[in-house]
Amino acid sequence: MQKSSMVDASFGLALSRSGRPLGFALIPLVIAACAAAPAPKDTPSVPATAAVTPKPVSPPVPDAAAAYHFMLGYQAELAQDTEKAIQEYRAVLKADPASRSVKARLAGIYFGLGDVPSAVRYAEEVGAGSGQDPQMLIQMASILASGGKADRALPFLDLAIELAPEKGDAYFHKGIILVNQKRIAEAEQTMIQGLKVSPDSPNGHYYLGRIYGDSGKMEQAIASFERAIAVNALFEPAYLAEASLYESQQEKEKAIGVLRRYLDRVNPNNKDIRQRLVQLYVAAKDYAGGLAELEKMLAEDPGDLDAQLRMALIYGEKKDFPKAIEQLQAVLKVRPAELKVRDYLGYLYEETKELPRAIEAYQFNLQLDATYVESHIHLGVLHYRLKHYAEAIVHLSEATRLTPKQPEPFIVLGLAYLQAEQFEKSVQTFEEGLSHHPKHADLHFNLGTAYDKLNRFDDVVRTMEAALALDPHHADAMNYLGYSYADRGIKIEQALSLTRQAVALKPENGYYVDSLGWAFFKSGLLAEALTEIKRAVALVGDDAVIYEHLGDIYVKQQKLAEAREAWLHSLELDPSNDKLAQRFREQGFGDPTQEDRIQQAKRRVSGKIQTP
């Protein structure tokens, strides 16, 4: 067997005052009882462990220079002077090129500095030759795996297992690398082998549980996590992983029970676990449970604004808007610059119909930050709902400028222009939206409605067909195109097919039913048309267009009294429909403007009388 390097024998891996080998401080020490767990649904990362240090002996005289530079490097590490430490350790290697411990220290320093290529180069050199230390091999394997050389790391771990088959660390490291390589069956067997020699390793049971979970072996995974907890009741990662596994199986009550057990038996002051527990309560719609946990957090720390905010969100979920608003106002007193909090407050004001306060909240945000796009969007949508189209256009225009990657502001902005009868700008807005989102079916559909206002029927057909090509179940596009064909008396069979499909998708949409009835009417199927239009009336109620259609059917059927009544009701709903009034006269029904009910409707519309 080859003799060890004199520096290796003399100093080994120098220890810091805490007993931890220097140079590996930034490598994650995952295989330890109190290690932090990776997210339970993620693939396990490759851990590294602290080295076992051989006892130092006095260096022979010929290697005095190497020993001297090693001590200088060690002192530089203590002083966190990594540049000098690297310089001195390189000087050691000039005098003693075979020193594995120095190469290991350099690998660790470079890895901590983020210079992975240099770390990997030195780590590979540590594994050369014979007489290796198993723990050092494990550390170097971790660096190699982290540097993307997992295949090179595995032989290091196999050698560490061969040198110390009675120790589990190398098995567990190897198992994790195999998981990362999707070699799940091998990883499982390796972990099981490691647990045979180290049955009291919480990490081993934990990672085996992770492997079982990823393989869909839920019962075995739960059992492994429970063994990890039995070995070390303080081992937090196992609780979190088990709770996440239950949650993924929609067994939220069991997940809650696991975290409750941790808080009751291990650490009732663990804020992260309690916050996770609150999330589970909310997901299970157990709002009382979530509020109880938050009250405990606030009892411990009354100034915990995050807990207050979570409480407000739960009240919001419960539709207890006054309490939610009160909580948010309390948060904003301390954190007035929390834009998201005030934006949510504005939403709650909308829910309670306090629209002026909602507008005030959104506007306050924009005074703090004129580029806060969420408040621009909410203000724009709210003004659109209030039919304040000019104000809506201002905010939605800014929203589309700030976030062109969101299609929704383009849609509402285009609709605002449409309602303001600025049809060309509406078209331009939808077209601009499509330049950013060419596969957004709703943008194509709304562009078609804008083209319709400009009498560009060929473009209407093109855009509606584009919407249906992107979304074959786009009921609005089906209905619009089908009704457009029927209203023009063209492609009647296609009109019937499209409107039938729309009604099949949304049978309770009275406007779709009206379109189908109108397609029947245009095809001469009057009985079917009357059935559908009457159903549309029942679904929608008072709608001028539907009652006009109903009158048209009655005229065709020579049911003139019924026709006259239907048209009169349509004119009551829309007394500005001069074309229908003219048809009313031509049909011999008299002058509708002389009817008291029509005169009252006109006065109501003009604002001379107030509607109840």
C-alpha positions, 0 to 999 in steps of 0.5 A, a space after each residue: 500500500 502506498 505511503 500517505 503524504 507527510 502533510 496528511 499524516 502530520 496535520 490531517 484536516 485541521 479543525 476549527 475551534 468548533 471542531 468542524 473541518 474548515 473549508 467545508 463550511 458552505 457545503 450543506 450538512 444535510 445528513 445530520 439530525 437537525 438538518 433542514 429538509 428540502 421541499 418534500 415534493 422536490 428531488 433530494 439534493 446531494 448532502 456532504 458531511 464533516 470529515 473524520 480527522 486523523 490524529 496529528 503527529 509531528 512532521 518529519 524534518 524533510 517536510 518542514 516547508 510543507 508543514 509550515 505553509 499548511 499552518 499558514 493556510 490554516 491560520 488564514 482560514 481561521 481569519 476567513 482570508 480565503 485568498 491567502 489560504 488558497 495561496 498557502 495550500 498551493 504552496 503545500 502542494 508544490 512541496 508535497 503534491 500527493 497531499 489528499 487532505 490539502 486538495 480536499 481543503 482546496 476543493 471545499 474552499 473553492 466550492 464555498 466560493 462558488 468556483 465549482 470547476 476548481 472545486 471539482 478538479 481538486 475533488 477528483 484528485 483526492 480520489 486518485 491512488 490508494 489509502 483514502 479516508 472514507 469520510 473524505 471520499 464522501 465529501 468529495 463525492 458530494 462536491 462532484 455531484 453538486 458540480 454535475 459529475 454524479 457519475 464520477 461521484 458514484 465510484 468514490 462512494 462505492 470505494 467509501 462503502 468498500 472501505 467502511 461497509 459498517 457505516 451508513 453515510 456513504 450508502 445514503 449519499 449514493 442513494 440520493 445521487 441515484 434518485 437524482 439520476 432517476 434510478 429509483 429502484 437502485 436508490 431504494 435498495 441502497 438506502 435499505 442497505 445503509 439502514 441495515 448498518 445504520 438503523 438509527 439514522 433519521 436521515 436514512 429513514 427520511 430519504 427512503 421515505 422520500 423515495 417511496 413517496 416518489 415511487 407512489 408507495 405511500 404506506 411505505 413512505 409514511 412508515 419510513 417517516 414515522 421511523 425517522 421520528 421514532 429514532 429522533 422525535 426532533 427531526 422536523 423534516 420527517 414531520 413536514 414530509 409526512 404532512 405534505 404526503 398526506 396533503 398530496 393524497 387530499 388527506 388534509 386532516 391527517 396532515 394537520 394531525 402530523 403538524 399538530 403532533 410536532 407542535 404539541 410534543 416537540 416545539 410549540 414555538 416553531 413559527 414556520 410549522 404553525 404557519 404551515 398548519 394555518 395553510 392546511 386549515 385554510 385548504 381544508 376550509 377549517 377556518 376556525 382552526 386556522 384562526 385559532 392558530 393565528 390567535 396563538 401566534 398573536 398572543 405570543 407576538 401581538 405585533 406579528 403583522 404577517 399573522 394579522 394579514 393571514 387572519 384578514 385573508 381567512 376572514 375574506 375566505 369566510 366572506 366576513 368582510 367587515 372583520 377582514 377590512 378591520 384587520 387589513 386596516 390595522 396592518 396598513 396603519 403600521 405598514 402604509 406602503 404595503 401595496 398588495 395589502 391595500 389592493 386587497 382592501 380595495 377588493 374587499 370594499 368592492 365586495 361590500 359595495 363600498 365602491 368610493 372607498 375601493 376607488 380611494 384605496 386603489 388611487 392611494 396605491 397609485 399615489 405611492 407607486 404610479 407603476 403599480 399595475 394591479 391597482 391600474 387594472 382594478 381601477 380600470 375594471 371597476 370604472 368599466 363596471 360603473 360605465 365610466 369608460 373614459 376613466 377606465 380607458 386611462 387606467 387600462 391603457 397604462 396597465 397594457 403599457 406596463 404589463 403587455 404580457 397580461 391579456 386581460 387588460 387588453 380585453 377590458 380596454 378594448 371593450 371600454 373603447 367599444 362601449 364608448 363607441 370608439 370602434 377603431 380604437 377598440 380594433 387597434 387595442 384587440 389587435 395589439 393584444 393579439 400581437 403579444 398573445 396570438 393564441 388567445 381565443 378571447 382576444 380573437 373573439 372580442 376583435 370580431 365583435 369590434 369588426 362587426 361594429 365597423 361592418 367588416 363582416 368578412 373579418 368577423 367571420 375570420 376572427 370567430 373562426 380563429 377563436 374556434 380553431 384555438 378553442 373548439 368549445 368557445 361557446 361565445 364564438 359559436 353563438 356569435 358566428 351562428 347568430 350572425 349567419 342567421 341574422 343575415 340569412 346566409 349559411 343557415 345550416 351552419 348557423 343552426 349547427 353553431 347555435 345548437 353547439 353553443 346551447 349544448 355547452 351552456 343550456 341555461 344561457 338565454 341569449 344562446 337559446 334566442 340565437 338558436 330560435 332565430 336560426 330556426 326562424 330563418 330556416 322556416 321552422 316556426 314551431 321550433 323557433 317559437 319554442 326556443 324564443 319562449 324558453 329564452 324569454 323565461 331564462 332572460 326575462 325582459 330583453 328588447 331583442 328577444 321580444 322583437 324576435 318573438 313578435 316576428 315569429 307571431 307575425 309569420 304565424 299570423 298571430 297578430 294580437 300576440 305579435 302586437 303585444 310582443 313588439 309593444 313590450 320590446 318598444 317599452 324596453 327600448 323606445 329608441 328602436 325606430 326601425 321596429 316602430 316603423 315595422 309596427 306601423 307598416 304591419 297595421 298595428 297603429 302608431 306605437 308612439 301614441 301608446 301610453 306605455 311607450 310614452 312612459 318608457 320614453 319619459 323614463 329613459 330620458 330621466 323625466 321620471 325615476 324608475 323604482 
